Amino acid sequence: MEAINITELRKNMKSTLDRVVDDSKEIIIHRPNRKDVVLVALDELNSLKETLFLVFSDKNRKRLLEGIDQVNTGKTTAIKIDEL
Protein backbone atom coordinates (compact mmCIF):
# COMPACT_ATOMS: atom_id res chain seq x y z
CA MET A 1 0.00 0.00 0.00
CA GLU A 2 1.38 3.36 -1.01
CA ALA A 3 1.57 6.24 1.45
CA ILE A 4 1.76 9.97 0.79
CA ASN A 5 1.41 13.08 2.91
CA ILE A 6 -1.40 15.60 2.70
CA THR A 7 0.77 18.13 0.84
CA GLU A 8 1.52 15.60 -1.90
CA LEU A 9 -2.17 14.81 -2.15
CA ARG A 10 -3.05 18.47 -2.58
CA LYS A 11 -0.42 18.93 -5.31
CA ASN A 12 -1.39 15.76 -7.20
CA MET A 13 -5.05 15.28 -6.39
CA LYS A 14 -6.25 14.25 -9.86
CA SER A 15 -3.41 11.81 -10.60
CA THR A 16 -3.65 10.33 -7.10
CA LEU A 17 -7.38 9.76 -7.39
CA ASP A 18 -6.91 8.31 -10.87
CA ARG A 19 -4.31 5.83 -9.53
CA VAL A 20 -6.68 4.76 -6.76
CA VAL A 21 -9.45 4.03 -9.27
CA ASP A 22 -7.50 2.86 -12.32
CA ASP A 23 -4.99 0.66 -10.46
CA SER A 24 -7.34 -0.51 -7.66
CA LYS A 25 -4.84 0.87 -5.15
CA GLU A 26 -5.36 2.01 -1.63
CA ILE A 27 -3.29 5.04 -0.62
CA ILE A 28 -2.61 6.03 2.96
CA ILE A 29 -2.68 9.76 3.58
CA HIS A 30 -0.45 10.81 6.48
CA ARG A 31 -1.73 13.90 8.28
CA PRO A 32 0.37 15.75 10.83
CA ASN A 33 -1.03 15.49 14.35
CA ARG A 34 -4.11 13.67 13.07
CA LYS A 35 -5.04 10.08 12.34
CA ASP A 36 -4.11 8.81 8.90
CA VAL A 37 -6.82 8.09 6.34
CA VAL A 38 -7.00 5.73 3.39
CA LEU A 39 -8.18 6.56 -0.11
CA VAL A 40 -9.99 3.64 -1.71
CA ALA A 41 -12.20 3.44 -4.81
CA LEU A 42 -15.92 3.23 -4.10
CA ASP A 43 -16.34 -0.10 -5.90
CA GLU A 44 -13.49 -1.56 -3.82
CA LEU A 45 -15.10 -0.31 -0.61
CA ASN A 46 -18.46 -1.76 -1.62
CA SER A 47 -16.81 -5.09 -2.41
CA LEU A 48 -15.09 -5.15 0.99
CA LYS A 49 -18.34 -4.31 2.76
CA GLU A 50 -20.20 -7.03 0.88
CA THR A 51 -17.52 -9.59 1.77
CA LEU A 52 -17.71 -8.61 5.44
CA PHE A 53 -21.49 -8.93 5.33
CA LEU A 54 -21.27 -12.41 3.77
CA VAL A 55 -18.75 -13.79 6.26
CA PHE A 56 -20.12 -12.05 9.37
CA SER A 57 -22.64 -14.80 10.05
CA ASP A 58 -21.09 -18.08 11.24
CA LYS A 59 -23.74 -20.06 9.36
CA ASN A 60 -23.21 -18.18 6.08
CA ARG A 61 -19.41 -18.33 6.40
CA LYS A 62 -19.64 -22.11 6.90
CA ARG A 63 -21.83 -22.51 3.80
CA LEU A 64 -19.43 -20.42 1.70
CA LEU A 65 -16.41 -22.41 2.87
CA GLU A 66 -18.23 -25.69 2.16
CA GLY A 67 -19.02 -24.47 -1.35
CA ILE A 68 -15.40 -23.50 -1.97
CA ASP A 69 -14.30 -26.91 -0.71
CA GLN A 70 -16.77 -28.63 -3.06
CA VAL A 71 -15.37 -26.71 -6.03
CA ASN A 72 -11.77 -27.44 -5.01
CA THR A 73 -12.43 -31.17 -4.60
CA GLY A 74 -14.49 -31.53 -7.79
CA LYS A 75 -17.75 -32.25 -5.97
CA THR A 76 -19.85 -30.14 -8.31
CA THR A 77 -22.46 -30.83 -10.94
CA ALA A 78 -22.45 -29.06 -14.30
CA ILE A 79 -25.80 -27.85 -15.57
CA LYS A 80 -26.78 -25.85 -18.64
CA ILE A 81 -28.32 -22.42 -18.28
CA ASP A 82 -31.52 -23.52 -20.01
CA GLU A 83 -31.91 -26.23 -17.32
CA LEU A 84 -32.23 -23.63 -14.58
C-alpha positions in Angstrom: 0.0 0.0 0.0 1.4 3.4 -1.0 1.6 6.2 1.5 1.8 10.0 0.8 1.4 13.1 2.9 -1.4 15.6 2.7 0.8 18.1 0.8 1.5 15.6 -1.9 -2.2 14.8 -2.2 -3.0 18.5 -2.6 -0.4 18.9 -5.3 -1.4 15.8 -7.2 -5.1 15.3 -6.4 -6.2 14.2 -9.9 -3.4 11.8 -10.6 -3.6 10.3 -7.1 -7.4 9.8 -7.4 -6.9 8.3 -10.9 -4.3 5.8 -9.5 -6.7 4.8 -6.8 -9.5 4.0 -9.3 -7.5 2.9 -12.3 -5.0 0.7 -10.5 -7.3 -0.5 -7.7 -4.8 0.9 -5.1 -5.4 2.0 -1.6 -3.3 5.0 -0.6 -2.6 6.0 3.0 -2.7 9.8 3.6 -0.5 10.8 6.5 -1.7 13.9 8.3 0.4 15.8 10.8 -1.0 15.5 14.3 -4.1 13.7 13.1 -5.0 10.1 12.3 -4.1 8.8 8.9 -6.8 8.1 6.3 -7.0 5.7 3.4 -8.2 6.6 -0.1 -10.0 3.6 -1.7 -12.2 3.4 -4.8 -15.9 3.2 -4.1 -16.3 -0.1 -5.9 -13.5 -1.6 -3.8 -15.1 -0.3 -0.6 -18.5 -1.8 -1.6 -16.8 -5.1 -2.4 -15.1 -5.2 1.0 -18.3 -4.3 2.8 -20.2 -7.0 0.9 -17.5 -9.6 1.8 -17.7 -8.6 5.4 -21.5 -8.9 5.3 -21.3 -12.4 3.8 -18.8 -13.8 6.3 -20.1 -12.0 9.4 -22.6 -14.8 10.1 -21.1 -18.1 11.2 -23.7 -20.1 9.4 -23.2 -18.2 6.1 -19.4 -18.3 6.4 -19.6 -22.1 6.9 -21.8 -22.5 3.8 -19.4 -20.4 1.7 -16.4 -22.4 2.9 -18.2 -25.7 2.2 -19.0 -24.5 -1.3 -15.4 -23.5 -2.0 -14.3 -26.9 -0.7 -16.8 -28.6 -3.1 -15.4 -26.7 -6.0 -11.8 -27.4 -5.0 -12.4 -31.2 -4.6 -14.5 -31.5 -7.8 -17.8 -32.3 -6.0 -19.9 -30.1 -8.3 -22.5 -30.8 -10.9 -22.5 -29.1 -14.3 -25.8 -27.8 -15.6 -26.8 -25.8 -18.6 -28.3 -22.4 -18.3 -31.5 -23.5 -20.0 -31.9 -26.2 -17.3 -32.2 -23.6 -14.6 
